[in-house]
Amino acid sequence: MTHRCGHLYCKADENYKHYALHRILDLNDSMPPLPTGERYIGEYHIYSCPGCAAQLQVDLYSPSLGGDPVLWDTRIA
């Protein structure tokens, strides 16, 4: 997979997110407080190109619900 700057991430059968810049933003640090006073249970996972820093994808992940934090959303057969 490549991006507009030509950065080559990985082979087609790999998850490009493992090769992108990855930043995690806690929703409690970036969103207004909930009316109930409870804390948010999610976080944004922001992926960017290491070559030009263009934002590629933003995923919402909730650690308390489990699962893989690095979603594999694009698979090329």
Residue frames as a rotation matrix with the C-alpha (Angstrom) as fourth column:
MET 1
0.581 0.814 0.000 0.00
0.814 -0.581 0.000 0.00
0.000 0.000 -1.000 0.00
THR 2
-0.626 -0.766 0.146 1.28
0.768 -0.638 -0.060 3.48
0.139 0.075 0.987 -0.84
HIS 3
0.321 0.669 -0.670 0.11
0.678 -0.656 -0.331 7.00
-0.661 -0.348 -0.665 -0.14
ARG 4
0.964 0.195 0.179 0.31
0.263 -0.638 -0.723 10.21
-0.027 0.745 -0.667 -2.19
CYS 5
0.565 -0.821 -0.087 3.91
-0.746 -0.553 0.371 10.83
-0.353 -0.145 -0.924 -1.10
GLY 6
0.373 -0.382 -0.845 4.89
-0.605 0.590 -0.534 7.37
0.703 0.711 -0.011 -2.37
HIS 7
-0.388 -0.502 0.773 5.68
-0.916 0.303 -0.264 5.86
-0.101 -0.810 -0.578 1.03
LEU 8
-0.090 0.280 -0.956 5.50
-0.371 0.881 0.293 2.08
0.924 0.380 0.025 0.79
TYR 9
0.258 0.316 0.913 3.87
-0.956 -0.051 0.289 0.61
0.138 -0.947 0.289 3.90
CYS 10
-0.331 -0.239 0.913 3.89
-0.508 0.860 0.041 -3.13
-0.795 -0.450 -0.406 3.52
LYS 11
-0.998 0.054 -0.021 2.89
0.017 0.623 0.782 -6.08
0.055 0.780 -0.623 1.38
ALA 12
-0.450 0.893 -0.005 -0.76
-0.594 -0.295 0.748 -6.37
0.666 0.340 0.664 0.32
ASP 13
0.189 0.552 -0.812 -1.41
0.231 0.779 0.584 -9.23
0.955 -0.297 0.020 2.76
GLU 14
-0.586 -0.425 -0.690 -0.34
0.778 -0.057 -0.626 -7.19
0.227 -0.903 0.364 5.81
ASN 15
0.571 0.768 -0.289 -2.18
0.821 -0.540 0.186 -4.61
-0.013 -0.344 -0.939 7.91
TYR 16
0.066 -0.564 0.823 -0.86
0.525 -0.682 -0.509 -1.18
0.848 0.466 0.251 6.88
LYS 17
0.779 0.319 0.540 -1.70
-0.221 -0.666 0.712 0.23
0.587 -0.674 -0.449 10.31
HIS 18
0.809 -0.556 -0.189 1.23
0.490 0.461 0.740 -1.67
-0.324 -0.691 0.646 11.82
TYR 19
-0.148 -0.897 0.417 3.51
0.988 -0.120 0.093 0.42
-0.033 0.426 0.904 9.58
ALA 20
0.235 0.323 0.917 1.81
0.398 -0.893 0.212 3.82
0.887 0.315 -0.338 9.99
LEU 21
-0.860 -0.365 0.356 2.38
-0.124 -0.527 -0.841 6.43
0.495 -0.768 0.408 12.66
HIS 22
-0.016 0.852 -0.523 -0.04
0.551 0.444 0.706 5.59
0.834 -0.277 -0.477 15.47
ARG 23
-0.871 -0.164 0.463 -1.32
-0.242 -0.676 -0.695 8.00
0.428 -0.718 0.549 18.09
ILE 24
-0.272 0.789 -0.551 -3.89
0.817 0.491 0.301 7.24
0.508 -0.368 -0.779 20.80
LEU 25
-0.770 0.130 0.625 -6.11
-0.285 -0.946 -0.155 10.04
0.571 -0.298 0.765 22.07
ASP 26
-0.756 0.510 -0.410 -8.20
0.645 0.472 -0.601 9.38
-0.113 -0.719 -0.685 25.19
LEU 27
-0.132 0.799 0.586 -11.73
0.618 -0.396 0.679 10.73
0.775 0.452 -0.441 24.70
ASN 28
0.586 0.343 -0.734 -11.66
0.809 -0.306 0.503 12.13
-0.052 -0.888 -0.457 28.24
ASP 29
-0.294 -0.786 -0.543 -8.83
0.603 -0.594 0.533 14.44
-0.741 -0.171 0.649 27.15
SER 30
-0.969 -0.208 0.132 -10.52
0.220 -0.488 0.845 15.68
-0.111 0.848 0.519 23.97
MET 31
-0.351 0.919 0.178 -14.30
0.487 0.017 0.873 15.66
0.800 0.393 -0.453 24.48
PRO 32
-0.334 0.323 0.886 -16.58
-0.705 -0.710 -0.007 17.74
0.626 -0.626 0.464 26.70
PRO 33
-0.919 -0.036 0.393 -17.66
-0.334 0.600 -0.727 15.98
-0.209 -0.799 -0.564 29.90
LEU 34
-0.608 0.760 -0.230 -20.64
0.426 0.557 0.713 13.68
0.670 0.335 -0.662 29.79
PRO 35
-0.079 0.660 0.747 -23.78
-0.496 -0.676 0.545 15.14
0.865 -0.328 0.381 31.42
THR 36
0.813 0.426 -0.397 -23.80
0.048 0.630 0.775 12.24
0.580 -0.650 0.491 33.91
GLY 37
0.562 -0.692 0.453 -20.22
-0.820 -0.395 0.414 12.91
-0.107 -0.604 -0.789 35.01
GLU 38
0.738 -0.294 0.607 -19.14
0.183 0.953 0.239 9.43
-0.650 -0.065 0.758 33.94
ARG 39
-0.214 -0.889 -0.404 -15.91
-0.482 -0.263 0.836 8.96
-0.849 0.374 -0.372 32.03
TYR 40
0.503 0.255 -0.826 -15.79
-0.862 0.223 -0.456 7.97
0.068 0.941 0.332 28.37
ILE 41
0.523 -0.296 0.799 -14.80
-0.163 0.886 0.435 4.34
-0.837 -0.357 0.415 27.79
GLY 42
0.794 -0.162 0.586 -13.24
0.595 0.403 -0.695 4.89
-0.123 0.901 0.417 24.38
GLU 43
0.065 -0.814 -0.577 -10.20
-0.002 -0.578 0.816 6.31
-0.998 -0.051 -0.039 22.70
TYR 44
0.905 0.130 -0.404 -9.33
-0.379 -0.181 -0.907 7.44
-0.192 0.975 -0.115 19.20
HIS 45
0.120 -0.876 0.466 -6.60
0.444 0.468 0.764 5.57
-0.888 0.115 0.446 17.36
ILE 46
0.809 0.112 -0.577 -5.20
-0.337 -0.716 -0.611 7.94
-0.482 0.689 -0.542 14.75
TYR 47
0.248 -0.694 0.676 -3.07
0.673 0.626 0.394 6.60
-0.696 0.357 0.622 11.89
SER 48
0.758 -0.092 -0.646 -0.87
-0.393 -0.855 -0.339 8.81
-0.522 0.510 -0.684 9.71
CYS 49
0.876 -0.480 0.050 1.62
0.276 0.413 -0.868 8.36
0.396 0.774 0.494 6.89
PRO 50
0.526 -0.755 -0.391 5.23
0.553 -0.046 0.832 8.23
-0.646 -0.654 0.394 8.14
GLY 51
-0.268 -0.666 0.697 6.36
0.962 -0.150 0.226 9.84
-0.046 0.731 0.681 4.88
CYS 52
-0.614 0.091 0.784 4.15
0.297 -0.894 0.336 12.95
0.731 0.440 0.522 4.74
ALA 53
-0.963 0.209 -0.172 2.09
0.142 -0.151 -0.978 12.83
-0.230 -0.966 0.116 7.98
ALA 54
-0.515 0.848 -0.130 -1.23
-0.654 -0.290 0.699 12.78
0.554 0.444 0.704 6.08
GLN 55
-0.433 0.451 0.780 -3.99
-0.681 0.403 -0.611 11.34
-0.590 -0.796 0.133 8.25
LEU 56
-0.872 0.028 -0.489 -5.05
-0.343 0.677 0.651 7.93
0.349 0.735 -0.581 6.94
GLN 57
-0.070 0.816 -0.574 -7.65
0.256 0.571 0.780 6.64
0.964 -0.092 -0.249 9.38
VAL 58
-0.644 -0.010 0.765 -9.24
-0.718 -0.338 -0.609 7.29
0.265 -0.941 0.211 12.77
ASP 59
-0.255 0.536 -0.805 -10.69
0.217 0.843 0.492 4.32
0.942 -0.049 -0.331 14.65
LEU 60
0.074 0.346 0.935 -12.72
-0.902 -0.376 0.211 4.38
0.425 -0.860 0.284 17.85
TYR 61
-0.216 -0.246 -0.945 -11.66
0.107 0.956 -0.274 1.67
0.970 -0.160 -0.181 20.29
SER 62
0.486 0.398 0.778 -12.90
-0.753 -0.261 0.604 0.80
0.443 -0.879 0.173 23.77
PRO 63
-0.556 -0.807 -0.197 -10.33
-0.570 0.543 -0.617 -1.11
0.605 -0.231 -0.762 25.85
SER 64
-0.585 0.353 0.730 -12.98
-0.672 0.294 -0.680 -2.18
-0.455 -0.888 0.065 28.36
LEU 65
0.551 0.829 -0.101 -14.91
-0.721 0.411 -0.558 -4.00
-0.421 0.380 0.824 25.62
GLY 66
0.092 -0.636 0.766 -11.86
0.034 0.771 0.636 -5.96
-0.995 -0.033 0.092 24.47
GLY 67
0.911 0.161 0.378 -10.82
0.350 0.181 -0.919 -7.00
-0.217 0.970 0.109 21.02
ASP 68
-0.025 -0.953 0.302 -7.82
0.992 0.013 0.122 -6.05
-0.120 0.303 0.945 18.95
PRO 69
0.253 0.130 -0.959 -6.99
0.319 -0.947 -0.044 -2.35
-0.913 -0.295 -0.281 19.26
VAL 70
-0.615 -0.463 -0.639 -5.51
-0.474 -0.431 0.768 -2.31
-0.631 0.775 0.046 15.75
LEU 71
0.384 0.883 0.268 -8.52
-0.154 0.348 -0.925 -2.89
-0.910 0.314 0.269 13.51
TRP 72
-0.797 -0.556 0.236 -7.71
0.113 0.245 0.963 -4.59
-0.593 0.794 -0.132 10.19
ASP 73
0.094 0.950 -0.299 -10.30
-0.077 -0.292 -0.953 -2.86
-0.993 0.113 0.045 8.05
THR 74
0.537 0.019 -0.844 -8.70
-0.821 -0.217 -0.527 -3.17
-0.193 0.976 -0.101 4.61
ARG 75
-0.059 -0.530 0.846 -7.77
-0.114 0.846 0.522 -6.61
-0.992 -0.065 -0.110 3.27
ILE 76
0.134 0.008 -0.991 -6.68
-0.975 -0.177 -0.133 -7.18
-0.176 0.984 -0.016 -0.30
ALA 77
0.625 0.203 0.754 -7.36
-0.205 0.974 -0.093 -10.69
-0.753 -0.096 0.651 -1.56
